Amino acid sequence: MGACQKDFESAVNQVKLLKKDPGNEVKLKLYALYKQATEGACNTPKPGLFDLINKAKWDAWNALGNLPKETARQNYVDLVSGLRSSSDSSSQVKPEADKKRAGYDTLVITSEDCITKIMLNRPAKKNALTTQMYREIMLALEAASKDDSTITVFTGNGDYYSSGNDLTNFTDIPPGGIEEKAKNSAILLRDFVDCFIDFPKPLVAVVNGPAVGISVTILGLFDLVYASDRATFHTPFSHLGQTPEGCSSYTFPKIMGPAKAVEMLIFGKKLTAGEAYAQGLVTEVFPDSTFQKEVWTRLKAYSKLPQNAMHISKQIIRNHEKEKLHAINAEESRILQERWLSDECMNAVMDFFSRKAKL
Ligand SMILES: CCCCC/C=C/CC(=O)SCCNC(=O)CCNC(=O)[C@H](O)C(C)(C)COP(=O)(O)OP(=O)(O)OC[C@H]1O[C@@H](n2cnc3c(N)ncnc32)[C@H](O)[C@@H]1OP(=O)(O)O
């Protein structure tokens, strides 16, 4: 027990030295195990529903039940050891891989063959989109719009394309409270989607795996969507007490007809890649075994086409709808700002964290 206590104290110190922020979920786990290891079973009153951060912490600790202090200590030590080794040899592609595009922590950006590739790079979190990531994507799009590339490609690192909005975004509450949080998030959402509406070059999604939420909805603003046959397309907005964004309330009915759009956006029906292709959301589906090879061969050939002609064609095709899309984006963001303050949404986010804490 003495040695274990020593390991535990050393692990507590190592956490402070981690080079990379392990993210809110891991921090919650660490918090819960620390409390359990030092104080035993959760013994404080449950915080109120609106005290989101303390409630998430309390839920995580309480979920450990009567786990013995010794086991909690050991689990804490194991978790920290895993974090240290994963930060040493992370499965994330190292930003150094692309010297030209330093400065992005959550994306890997490369330019080759007149193609700028923006790869979401949080594979351990299924490429869930943090606030930082939304901002980095906006910067990357701004840079790509001005570089000498012909087309811009989005893809995901790992087994997912993206699991959509990172639900921990909801737990980082500013001093102004949840109203301020909802307002800031609505502004960020609007700015983020505006960047896609205004993007001047052909925009291609290489959907390498499942896609959820906002990573699906903005596909309606892309010019080509290539999908692996492993990919799925899921917008569980009602389940989350939320409503459509990314202009999908307009683009989806237009692309697939109102009946199919309603199935996805209101009832949260998850589409296979084949179904998404049949509905017109996806341009082409490829077998996963040859996906990367086939798609990149195709894109490299396209990128050699005359650049100005392609860019002007995109403007002609997209320009008449731009104003409308901006108005729809503003309205969707405004409605979501209200939704995020609803009990339905808060309870759904709490459910996600409770499920995780019980694992
Ligand atoms: C500025 C604000 C703009 C807001 C715009 C609004 C957008 C709306 C949306 O995008 S709605 C969609 C939101 N996304 C979800 O609801 C998905 C939630 N995640 C899941 O359901 C599952 O994680 C999964 C189905 C994507 C994958 O399940 P699987 O069992 O295969 O893997 P894990 O659950 O173990 O996931 C691995 C770790 O990644 C964490 N994680 C995955 N997705 C998210 C997410 N969206 N938000 C936060 N965290 C996510 C997951 O919790 C695991 O973390 P852990 O290893 O620490 O446990």
The ligand as an ORCA input file, in Angstrom:
! r2SCAN-3c Opt
* xyz 0 1
  C     -19.760     26.176    -31.382
  C     -20.801     25.162    -31.179
  C     -21.352     24.648    -32.465
  C     -22.324     23.558    -32.206
  C     -22.795     22.959    -33.455
  C     -23.760     21.863    -33.166
  C     -23.609     20.683    -33.719
  C     -24.574     19.570    -33.460
  C     -23.920     18.240    -33.526
  O     -22.854     18.038    -34.042
  S     -24.844     17.023    -32.795
  C     -23.773     15.625    -32.756
  C     -22.991     15.570    -31.474
  N     -22.298     14.316    -31.423
  C     -22.758     13.241    -30.757
  O     -23.814     13.267    -30.167
  C     -21.873     12.022    -30.757
  C     -21.512     11.628    -29.342
  N     -20.655     10.459    -29.367
  C     -21.125      9.217    -29.481
  O     -22.304      8.968    -29.573
  C     -20.102      8.112    -29.535
  O     -18.911      8.576    -28.951
  C     -19.811      7.639    -30.985
  C     -21.045      6.914    -31.538
  C     -19.446      8.806    -31.889
  C     -18.624      6.647    -30.982
  O     -18.925      5.584    -30.095
  P     -17.782      4.501    -29.788
  O     -18.340      3.599    -28.758
  O     -17.265      3.908    -31.044
  O     -16.572      5.350    -29.201
  P     -16.524      6.128    -27.799
  O     -17.871      6.619    -27.423
  O     -15.782      5.292    -26.809
  O     -15.646      7.404    -28.211
  C     -14.227      7.478    -27.989
  C     -13.962      8.711    -27.166
  O     -14.374      9.861    -27.884
  C     -15.314     10.616    -27.131
  N     -16.258     11.250    -28.026
  C     -16.711     10.761    -29.192
  N     -17.552     11.647    -29.736
  C     -17.655     12.695    -28.904
  C     -18.380     13.920    -28.945
  N     -19.168     14.251    -29.976
  N     -18.223     14.762    -27.917
  C     -17.416     14.465    -26.885
  N     -16.699     13.315    -26.786
  C     -16.816     12.452    -27.803
  C     -15.974      9.558    -26.258
  O     -16.588     10.168    -25.168
  C     -14.783      8.712    -25.887
  O     -14.035      9.433    -24.915
  P     -13.316      8.661    -23.709
  O     -12.304      7.772    -24.351
  O     -12.726      9.744    -22.875
  O     -14.401      7.909    -22.995
*
